[in-house]
Amino acid sequence: MDKEHLLFERLKNYVRSDYYPYHMPGHKRRTGWNINPWQIDITEIDGFDNLHHPEGILRESMDWAASVYGSDKTYYLVNGSTCGILSAISAAVPSGGKLLMSRNCHKSAYHGVILNQLKISTIYPQIVEKLGIQGGITPEIVDKSLNIHTDASAVLIVSPTYDGIVSDVRTIAEIVHRHKIPLIVDEAHGAHFPFTSSLPSALDCGADIVIQSLHKTLPSLTQTAVLHVKNRYIDIERLERYLQIYQSSSPSYLLIGSIENCIYQAQKDGTAKWDLFYKKLSSFHQELSGLNCLTIPTQSSLAGKDAVFRYDESKVLISAKNCFKKILNRKNTRRIPAEKSVDGMQLANYFRNDYHLEMEMAAADYVLAIMTAYDTDEAFQRLRDSLIDLDRKLYRDDNCREGSLSLACQISGASVSTPSDDIDIADSLNRESESIPLKDCVNRISAEFITLYPPGIPVIIPGEIITEPVLLQILDYKDRGFPIQGPADININVLKVQKES
């Protein structure tokens, strides 16, 4: 390989460009250490403790972190939130047991289910119809499900979602605890919540295990996370055993140091930094309230509906549901222009190519920009100016009107597979299967995952029936060129389904 094609060279060239990151990691390439990272890349030498058996400085550090967060125990994770979710599921639910989980969980949660050969029953989030995104999990559906599935050993939900939707965790925790079982909350996208005045952290709301990805919104290196636990319904010794299994046996001191430094910096800044950030963000949203085509939801427009308890406005969701573009209808000899909705992939390309702004994610009808307290004033200005300019261009071409959502957005990325009880994913993966054309999969039982990544939420899981709406959703994502993971056939022309008996 030529030197100029090496990843390091490409990264250096990218950093020298004027592309701005409206994506994770939360440090936005602005904070760092005044030291060469190669010089502090060490192993478990004398005086520096061992993450797998902490007795010295790492034990003291994690005890200090627990005091910052108000947990009974806090653990540093160098394998990301993934290893925290795997450990939490393994510790809370006995092998072969049952987990009640929200259907919009990250794929790592389903991997934890497979590894422990668990049965699952799924609870579904509400849908924010006007945006085609997942809403919150209602306390009522949790209560109803637990009264039916009395053999569930734990409950797992996601709050906030990738798009910033926060559920009423406090009420959900009270309901779960009435059944004497633990509540696990995947708070990967809310690592900054403990350092704000307006957004409730799941730990403060009564959750028993909370997993946070520091790198998503805070100044920490990619792959760093923390797991907090309250010693109520969790066997700490069992949890620590699984953490040793799922964490690397050679944990990076660069990552451990980044975790500690991040928490130290966040505690030092207190809530003042994030409160100022949200004040700037409020002004940012106010200045964009007059957009004609593009729609950007806010706390006031979402909270109180569709089980949205709170909305994290730092997730700047830019919806194109009212945007259309003229296209040439080649089938018509009169050459009358037809109309096509502007989708999320096109929006992301506009921002990337025309304004040199890199978004976090492109979905069916929107793009997502992640902003943090470590964004500059210039970052606010560049995104604001680009939004106003792009909205003006679309509006000038008479491309905006109240429109219906695209197929994928109508069906929603919140997963629309038929709700099923007691799915055994591991058993489904081991059953005899056959590969058939994707278009012929309606009413067949899937033997594979199909996951849109990001955000990493499976559209279909092994053991679920592939309904016609689900198939249409998958075909729509495929036609649009969205990144789909899971099937053995990377072109997704065929899918493995269970053989019919």
C-alpha positions in Angstrom: 0.0 0.0 0.0 1.3 3.5 -0.9 1.8 5.8 2.1 -0.8 8.3 0.9 -3.4 5.6 1.1 -2.7 4.7 4.7 -5.5 5.4 7.2 -3.2 7.7 9.2 -2.5 9.8 6.1 -6.2 10.1 5.2 -7.1 11.1 8.8 -4.4 13.8 8.8 -5.7 15.1 5.5 -9.3 15.1 6.7 -8.4 17.0 9.9 -6.6 19.7 7.8 -9.8 20.2 5.8 -12.7 22.5 6.7 -15.3 19.8 7.2 -17.0 20.2 10.5 -18.1 17.2 12.6 -21.8 17.3 13.6 -21.3 13.8 14.9 -19.7 11.9 17.7 -17.3 11.8 19.5 -18.5 14.7 21.7 -15.1 16.4 22.1 -15.4 17.5 18.4 -11.6 17.1 18.0 -11.1 20.2 20.1 -10.0 18.9 23.6 -7.0 16.8 24.3 -3.8 16.2 26.3 -0.6 18.1 26.0 1.3 14.8 25.7 2.2 12.4 23.0 -0.3 9.5 23.4 2.4 7.0 22.4 4.4 7.9 25.5 1.6 6.9 27.9 0.4 3.7 26.1 1.5 1.3 28.8 0.5 -2.1 30.1 -0.3 -3.2 33.7 3.1 -2.3 35.2 3.8 -1.8 38.9 2.0 1.1 40.4 -0.7 1.4 37.7 -3.2 -1.3 38.9 -5.2 -3.7 36.8 -8.7 -3.0 35.5 -9.7 -6.6 35.9 -8.6 -6.7 39.5 -8.4 -3.1 40.7 -6.9 -2.7 44.1 -5.0 0.6 43.8 -5.4 3.8 41.7 -8.0 2.3 39.4 -10.2 1.2 42.3 -9.8 4.6 43.9 -10.6 6.3 40.6 -13.8 4.3 40.0 -14.9 4.8 43.6 -14.4 8.5 43.1 -16.5 8.3 39.9 -19.3 6.5 41.7 -19.4 9.4 44.2 -19.6 11.9 41.3 -22.6 10.1 39.8 -24.3 8.9 43.0 -24.0 5.2 42.2 -23.1 2.4 44.5 -20.5 1.3 41.9 -19.2 2.8 38.7 -17.1 0.8 36.2 -14.9 2.0 33.4 -15.6 0.4 30.1 -12.9 0.3 27.4 -15.0 -1.9 25.0 -17.7 0.7 24.7 -21.3 0.6 25.9 -21.6 -2.8 24.1 -19.7 -4.6 26.8 -21.7 -2.8 29.5 -25.0 -3.9 27.9 -23.7 -7.5 27.5 -22.6 -7.6 31.2 -25.8 -6.0 32.5 -28.0 -8.6 30.7 -25.8 -11.5 31.7 -25.8 -10.4 35.3 -29.5 -9.6 35.6 -31.0 -12.6 33.8 -30.1 -16.2 34.5 -29.2 -18.3 31.5 -32.3 -19.5 29.7 -34.5 -16.9 31.5 -36.6 -14.1 30.2 -35.9 -10.5 29.5 -38.6 -7.9 28.9 -37.0 -5.4 26.5 -37.9 -2.5 24.4 -37.9 -3.4 20.7 -35.8 -0.4 19.8 -32.8 -1.7 21.7 -29.3 -1.6 20.1 -28.1 -4.8 18.4 -25.7 -5.4 21.2 -28.6 -6.1 23.5 -29.8 -8.8 21.2 -26.3 -10.3 21.1 -26.5 -10.5 24.9 -29.8 -12.4 24.6 -28.2 -14.9 22.2 -25.1 -15.4 24.3 -27.3 -16.3 27.3 -30.0 -18.2 25.4 -32.7 -16.0 26.8 -36.3 -15.7 25.8 -37.5 -12.2 25.2 -40.8 -10.4 25.2 -40.7 -7.0 23.5 -42.4 -3.7 24.3 -42.8 -1.1 21.6 -42.1 2.6 21.8 -44.8 5.1 20.6 -44.2 6.6 17.2 -43.9 10.3 16.5 -46.0 10.1 13.4 -45.2 13.6 12.0 -41.5 12.8 12.0 -41.5 9.0 11.6 -39.2 8.5 14.6 -39.5 6.4 17.8 -41.2 8.1 20.7 -41.0 7.0 24.3 -41.9 3.8 26.2 -45.0 4.3 28.2 -45.1 3.2 31.9 -48.5 1.7 31.1 -47.1 -0.8 28.6 -44.4 -1.8 30.9 -46.9 -2.4 33.7 -49.2 -4.4 31.4 -46.3 -6.5 30.0 -45.0 -7.3 33.5 -48.4 -8.4 34.7 -48.5 -10.8 31.7 -44.9 -11.9 31.8 -44.5 -12.6 35.5 -41.4 -14.8 34.8 -39.3 -11.9 33.4 -36.1 -11.4 35.4 -35.4 -7.8 34.3 -36.5 -5.0 32.1 -34.3 -3.2 29.6 -35.2 0.1 27.8 -33.4 2.8 25.8 -33.6 6.4 27.0 -32.7 8.7 25.4 -33.1 7.3 21.9 -30.6 8.0 19.2 -32.9 10.9 18.2 -33.0 12.3 21.8 -36.4 11.1 23.0 -36.4 10.6 26.8 -39.0 8.3 28.5 -40.5 8.6 32.0 -37.8 6.5 33.6 -38.8 7.3 37.1 -42.3 6.0 36.8 -41.1 3.0 34.8 -38.6 2.2 37.6 -41.3 2.3 40.2 -43.4 -0.1 38.3 -40.5 -2.5 37.6 -39.4 -2.5 41.3 -43.0 -3.4 42.4 -42.2 -6.7 40.7 -38.9 -7.0 42.6 -36.7 -7.1 39.5 -34.1 -4.6 38.1 -34.4 -2.0 35.5 -31.6 -1.6 33.0 -31.4 1.6 31.0 -29.3 2.0 27.9 -28.4 5.7 28.3 -25.6 5.6 25.8 -26.7 8.8 24.2 -27.3 10.6 27.5 -23.8 10.6 29.1 -24.1 14.4 29.6 -27.5 14.2 31.4 -25.9 14.1 34.9 -24.2 17.4 34.2 -27.3 19.3 33.0 -30.1 20.9 35.0 -32.9 20.1 32.6 -32.4 16.5 31.5 -33.0 13.7 34.1 -30.4 11.0 34.4 -31.8 7.4 34.5 -29.6 6.7 37.6 -31.2 9.6 39.5 -34.7 8.3 38.4 -34.2 4.9 40.0 -32.7 2.7 37.4 -30.6 -0.2 38.7 -28.0 -0.4 35.9 -27.2 2.5 33.6 -24.8 2.3 30.7 -23.5 5.6 29.2 -21.2 6.1 26.2 -19.0 9.0 27.3 -17.6 9.4 23.8 -21.0 10.2 22.2 -21.5 13.6 23.9 -18.6 14.2 26.3 -14.8 14.9 25.8 -13.6 11.3 25.8 -12.0 9.0 23.2 -14.2 6.8 21.0 -14.9 3.4 22.6 -15.1 4.8 26.2 -18.1 4.2 28.4 -19.2 3.7 32.0 -21.6 1.4 33.8 -23.3 2.6 37.0 -25.1 0.2 39.3 -27.4 0.6 42.4 -27.0 -2.4 44.7 -30.7 -3.3 45.0 -31.6 -6.1 42.7 -28.2 -6.7 41.1 -25.6 -9.3 42.2 -22.5 -7.2 42.1 -20.1 -10.2 42.2 -21.9 -11.7 39.2 -21.8 -8.4 37.3 -18.1 -8.0 37.9 -17.5 -11.5 36.6 -19.2 -10.7 33.3 -17.4 -7.4 33.0 -14.1 -9.4 33.1 -15.5 -11.7 30.4 -16.6 -9.0 28.0 -13.8 -6.4 28.6 -10.5 -6.8 26.7 -7.9 -8.6 28.7 -5.5 -5.9 27.6 -7.4 -2.7 28.5 -5.9 0.5 27.0 -4.5 3.0 29.6 -5.2 5.7 27.0 -8.9 4.9 27.1 -8.9 4.5 30.9 -7.2 7.8 31.3 -9.6 9.4 28.8 -12.6 8.2 30.9 -11.2 9.5 34.1 -10.1 12.8 32.6 -13.6 13.2 31.0 -15.4 12.7 34.3 -13.0 15.0 36.1 -13.5 17.8 33.4 -17.3 17.3 33.5 -17.4 17.6 37.3 -15.1 20.6 37.2 -17.3 22.4 34.7 -20.4 21.4 36.7 -23.8 22.2 35.2 -22.8 25.7 34.1 -21.1 24.7 30.9 -24.1 22.6 29.7 -26.7 25.0 30.9 -25.0 27.7 28.8 -24.8 25.3 25.9 -28.6 24.6 26.1 -29.3 28.4 26.3 -27.3 28.9 23.1 -29.1 25.9 21.6 -32.5 27.4 22.5 -31.5 30.6 20.7 -30.3 28.5 17.7 -33.7 26.8 17.5 -35.5 30.1 17.8 -33.6 31.7 14.9 -34.6 28.7 12.8 -38.3 28.7 13.7 -39.1 30.5 10.4 -37.9 27.8 8.1 -40.4 27.1 5.2 -39.5 23.6 4.1 -37.1 22.0 6.6 -38.5 21.0 10.0 -36.5 20.9 13.3 -38.4 19.6 16.3 -37.9 21.1 19.8 -38.8 20.3 23.4 -42.0 22.4 23.2 -43.1 20.7 19.9 -42.6 17.1 21.1 -42.8 16.9 24.9 -46.0 15.5 26.3 -47.0 13.6 23.1 -46.1 10.1 22.0 -44.7 9.2 25.4 -42.0 11.9 25.0 -41.2 12.8 28.6 -38.3 15.1 27.6 -36.6 15.9 24.3 -32.8 16.5 24.1 -32.5 19.4 21.7 -28.8 18.8 21.3 -29.9 16.1 18.8 -30.7 18.4 16.0 -33.1 16.4 13.8 -33.5 18.0 10.4 -36.6 16.6 8.7 -37.3 16.9 5.0 -40.9 15.6 5.2 -42.3 18.7 3.5 -39.5 19.0 0.9 -40.0 17.8 -2.7 -38.0 18.2 -5.9 -39.1 18.3 -9.5 -37.9 15.3 -11.6 -38.4 14.5 -15.3 -41.1 12.0 -15.9 -39.5 10.1 -18.8 -42.5 7.9 -19.3 -44.6 10.8 -20.3 -44.1 12.1 -23.8 -45.4 15.5 -22.7 -42.4 15.6 -20.3 -44.5 16.9 -17.4 -42.3 17.2 -14.2 -43.1 14.6 -11.5 -42.4 15.1 -7.8 -40.2 13.1 -5.5 -39.7 13.7 -1.8 -36.2 14.8 -0.6 -34.9 12.0 1.5 -32.3 11.9 4.4 -29.5 10.6 2.2 -29.9 13.6 -0.2 -30.0 16.0 2.7 -26.7 14.5 4.1 -25.1 14.9 0.7 -26.3 18.6 0.5 -24.6 19.3 3.8 -21.5 17.4 3.0 -20.9 18.6 -0.6 -22.3 22.1 -0.5 -21.4 23.2 3.0 -18.7 20.8 4.2 -20.7 19.7 7.2 -20.7 16.0 8.2 -23.9 14.8 9.8 -24.1 12.0 12.3 -26.8 9.9 10.5 -29.0 10.0 7.4 -32.4 8.3 8.0 -35.3 7.9 5.6 -36.6 11.4 5.7 -34.2 13.3 8.0 -30.6 13.8 9.0 -29.3 14.0 12.6 -26.7 16.4 13.8 -25.2 15.9 17.2 -24.1 19.1 19.0 -22.4 19.2 22.4 -21.1 21.8 24.8 -17.7 21.4 23.1 -19.0 22.8 19.8 -17.7 26.3 18.9 -19.8 29.4 18.2 -18.6 28.9 14.6 -20.2 25.5 14.6 -23.6 27.0 15.5 -23.2 29.7 12.9 -22.2 27.3 10.1 -25.1 25.0 10.7 -27.5 27.9 11.1 -26.4 29.5 7.9 -26.5 26.3 5.9 -30.0 25.5 7.1 -31.3 28.9 6.2 -29.6 28.8 2.8 -30.7 25.3 1.9 -34.3 26.0 3.1 -34.3 29.1 0.9 -33.2 27.2 -2.2 -35.9 24.5 -1.7 -38.6 27.1 -1.0 -37.5 29.3 -4.0 -38.0 26.3 -6.3 -41.6 25.9 -5.0 -40.7 22.5 -3.6 -42.3 22.7 -0.2 -45.8 21.9 0.9 -47.4 19.8 3.6 -46.6 16.3 2.4 -46.9 12.7 3.4 -44.0 10.8 4.7 -42.0 8.5 2.5 -42.7 4.8 2.6 -39.9 4.1 5.0 -40.9 7.0 7.3 -44.5 6.0 7.3 -43.6 2.5 8.3 -40.9 4.0 10.6 -37.5 3.0 11.6 -38.8 2.1 15.0 -39.2 -1.5 13.9 -42.6 -2.6 12.8 -42.3 -6.4 13.0 -45.3 -8.2 14.5 -45.0 -8.1 18.3 -44.3 -11.6 19.5 -43.8 -13.1 22.9 -41.2 -15.5 24.2 -38.9 -15.3 21.1 -35.8 -17.5 21.5 -33.3 -15.8 19.2 -30.5 -18.4 19.8 -32.9 -21.3 19.0 -34.1 -19.5 15.9 -30.5 -19.1 14.7 -29.8 -22.8 15.2 -32.9 -24.0 13.3 -32.6 -25.4 9.8 -32.9 -22.5 7.3 -33.0 -21.8 3.6 -32.1 -18.8 1.5 -34.9 -17.4 -0.6 -35.3 -14.1 -2.6 -36.0 -11.2 -0.3 -39.1 -10.3 -2.2 -40.6 -13.7 -1.4 -40.1 -13.5 2.4 -43.6 -12.3 3.4 -45.0 -14.4 6.3 -41.8 -16.4 6.6 -39.8 -16.5 9.9 -36.5 -14.8 9.7 -33.3 -16.6 10.5 -31.1 -13.5 10.3 -30.9 -10.0 11.6 -31.5 -7.0 9.3 -30.2 -3.9 10.9 -29.9 -0.3 9.6 -26.6 1.0 10.9 -26.6 3.6 12.3 -28.6 3.6 14.5 -28.1 -0.2 15.0 -31.7 -1.1 15.8 -32.8 -4.3 14.1 -35.6 -4.0 11.6 -36.1 -7.8 11.9 -34.6 -10.3 14.3 -34.3 -14.1 14.1 -37.6 -15.7 15.1 -39.8 -12.8 14.0 -42.4 -13.1 11.2 -41.5 -10.9 8.2 -44.8 -9.0 7.6 -45.5 -7.2 4.3 -44.9 -3.7 5.9 -41.6 -4.9 7.2 -40.5 -6.2 3.8 -41.6 -3.0 2.2 -39.5 -1.1 4.7 -36.4 -3.2 4.0 -36.9 -2.9 0.2 -37.2 0.8 0.5 -34.0 1.1 2.6 -32.3 -1.1 0.1 -33.4 1.0 -2.9 -32.3 4.2 -1.2 -28.9 2.8 -0.6 -29.0 2.9 3.2 -26.3 0.9 5.1 -27.9 -2.4 6.1 -26.1 -5.0 8.1 -26.9 -8.6 9.2 -27.7 -10.8 6.2 -25.1 -13.2 4.9 -25.8 -11.9 1.4 -24.3 -8.4 1.6 -26.3 -7.4 -1.5 -29.5 -8.4 0.4 -31.0 -10.1 -2.7 -31.7 -13.2 -0.6 -32.5 -13.7 3.1 -32.2 -16.8 5.3 -35.6 -17.9 6.7 -36.5 -20.9 8.8 -37.5 -24.0 6.7 -41.2 -24.6 6.9 -42.1 -27.9 8.6 
